[in-house]
Amino acid sequence: MADSFFVPLGDDRWQATVHTTGPWDAGAQHGGPPSALLGRAMQRCQPRDEMMIARFTCEILRPIPVGEISVAARLVRPGRSVELLEATITAGGREVAQARAWRILRTAAEPVASRHPAAAELPDTPAPPLPPGWVDGYLSAVEWRGGSGGFTEPGPSTVWGRMRYPLVPDEEPSPLERVLVVADSGNGISWELDIARWLFINPELTVHLYREAAGEWICLDAQTAIAPGGVGLASSVLSDRTGPVGTGAQSLLIAPRP
């Protein structure tokens, strides 16, 4: 069993391990690990310690295979106070995901606390087992603890998660990577329709952060809305154990399973 989500192959190539496998298809990755890998590449692109990534958007162009992928990042718009970064994942000669992020200068501005409610305390007990119909891989590679709702019940949910494995071997995950690995699960923990009968797949993930997360545990306080016509939105408040750090959102394709 691999002890990381990705294994390096050299020349910016990576082997996705079973820990990246998403709940819909055993051959396709969950959106969290590749988003974190894109974020990692961005943080290493002309890094500046005096800045932090404040907004990250990943566009999932097609299923990201549980196999060999390549990652590249570049600085699109340099600047003294704000910078725009871009990163891509390719597989089999095709681009399968692209991401953009704004990196913003840290200043001595007076802090104002988030008005989002604080997350419930981290529970001592693990979340219940997954219901039938969910493909495992990623879901077991993250340790989950449920506050309310979760993978076993429909409706809004508060769930804590932390990575059981590093993103890449022998490297401590960054605060951004810890958030991105978990943030793409907002639609999974706040599902409203039976996964055995319905698809609710997100083609994108957008995360806004106003501070870096502290510690291993990330909380999602998530809910899903579905409009007539089959378009949905999953929204999450993201927190660490000291309070909110930002928000996540996913546009959703809602459709009957074939």
N, C-alpha and C positions, 0 to 999 in steps of 0.2 A: 504494500500500500504506500503510495507517495506521501511524503510529509510536507508538501506545499501545494498550493493551487496551480502553480506553473513551474516548469523546470527549464532552465536556460539551455539553448542549443547553440548559442554563439551567433554573432552578426545580427543582433536584435531579433532573433528567432526564439520562439518559446513553444514548449510542449504543454498544452493544457492537460491537467490530470483529471481523474474521475471526480475530484472535489469541485470542479467547475460545472458539472452536469446539472442542467436545469430541470424543472418539474414537468415540462411538456414533452420532451424528446430526449432519449438517452444519447443522441448524437450531437445535441446542441447545448451550448453553455447557458447558464443563468447569466443575466445581465450584470450582476454585481462584481464577480471577479474580473471580467475584462474591463469594466469601467474603472476599477481600481488600478489595473495594469496601465491603462491609458493615463490615469492621474499620476501614477508613479513616473511615467515617461515625461510628462509635462513638468513635474517638479525637478527633474534632472536636466531640463532644457534651459541652458544659461541661467542657473539658479541664482536667486537673490534672497538671502536670509531676512532682509527687511520687508519682504512682501509675503502675502498669503493668497491662496486661491479662494476667491469669494463666491464665484459662480462656476459650476461645471455642468455641461450638457453633453450627453452621449446620444448619438443617433445610431440606432441598430439597423443597418441597411439590409441585412439578410441574416439568417441563422449563423451564429458564430460557432464553428465546429469544435468539438472536443478532440483536438488534434493539434497539428503544427500551425502556428500563426506567426506573423511578423508585426512588429510595432515600430512606428516612427513618430517623432515629435519635432515641431519647429516653432519658433517665435514669429508670429504673424505681424504683430504690431508692437514694437518696442516703445518704451516710454519711461519717464522718470517716476511717475506716480501710478500709472495703470499700464498693464501689458496684456495682450491677447495671445493665447497659446492655442495650438492645434495639434492633435495627435490622431493617428489612424491605425487600424488593424487590418491586415490583409491575410487571406487564406486561399491557397490554390490559385494565386494570381489575381484574385478579385478583392476589392475593398469590401469588408463586411461591417465595419463600424468606424465612425469618425466622431471626434469630440473636440469641443472648444471650451476654453476656460479664461476667465478674467482674473488676473493676478493684480492685487491692489496693495499699495504701500501702507505699512503700519505707521501710525502717527501718535502724537500725544493727546489725541482728542479725549474729552471727558466721557467716561462710559455711561451708557444708559441700558439698564437691564431689559431683556426680552419680556414682552407682555404675554407671551404664550405661557400657559400653566405649566408648572414643573411636572416632570414625569413621576409616576408612582415609583415607590421604592423598588429596588431590584429584588424580585422574589427569591426565596431559598430553593424552591422546587423547580425542576425542569418542566418545560412545556410538554403537553400530552403528545403521544405518538401521532404521526401523520395519518390522515384518513386515506382510504383506498383511492387509487387513480393518480397519485403524485409520484413522479419518477424521483428517486433519491440520488444523492451525490452531493451537490451543494448543500442541501437541507441538513445533512448529517455532518458536513464540514464546518458548520456554524453551531455553536452551543446556544440554544434558545431557552429563554425563561419567560413565561407568559404572565402578564399582569391581568389583562381581561381579554376575552375573545381569543383570537389566535388562529392557527391553521385549522383547527377542528371545528370552529363555529363561524357562521356568516356574520357580517356586520363589522362596525368599527372595532378596532383592537389596539391594545398597547402591549408590545412585546420587546423584550431585551435580547440582544444577540452579541456574541463575540466570536472571533475567528478561532477555530481549534488549531489551525495551521497557519504558518506565515504565507504571505502572498507568493514570495519566491524564497528559495532555500537560504538559510543562514542570514536572514535580514529581518530586523524588527520592523513591522508595518508602521508606516507613518500615520498620524491622526487622519489625514485625508483618505488614505487607503482603507482604514478601519470603517470610516463613514460610508465610503462608496461601496464596499463589499456588502453592507447591510441595507443601504438605502433603497436598492432596487427591489426589495421585498415588500414594499408598502402595499402593492396590489395583492400579494400572496397572503398577507395576514389580515386583510380587510375585505376578503372576497365576499361577494353577494350572491353568486350563482354557482351551482354545483360544478366542480372541475370535470366530473365525469361526463357532463352534458354540454358544457360551455367552455369556450376559449375566452380568456381575458388577458391578452398579450400586449405588452407595452413596446412600441417601436422606439421609445426614447426615455431618457431619465434626465431630469434637471434638478440640481441641488444648489441651493443658496446657503452659504455659511457666513456668519458674522464673527465667529471665533473658532479656533481649533479645538477639537474634542480632546478631553483628557481621559486617560485610562483605556482599558480594553473594551468595556461595555458600551454599546450604543443602543438607545431606545428609539423605537418607532411608535408614534401615536398616530395611527393611520385610519383613513376612511375612504370609501369608494362611492362615487356617484355615477349613475348610468342614465343617459337620456334616451327618449324614444328615438329609434333609428340606429342604436347600437354603438354609440361612442361613449366612452367612460373616462373618468379622471380619478386617479388615486392620489391623495394628498397626505403627507406625513409631516409631523413635527419631529425633528431629530434632536436628541438630547444625550448628554453624558450623565454621570452620576451627580454632577453639580448643577445641572440645569440645561435649558435649551441651547443648541449650537446653531440651528438653522432649520430649513425646511426642504422637503423633497416633493417632487410631483412627477407623475407618469400619465401620459395620454394612453388610452386603452382601446384596442380593437376588441369589441364584444361580438362573438359570433357562435352559432351552434357548432359543436364538434362534428366533423364529417362522419 
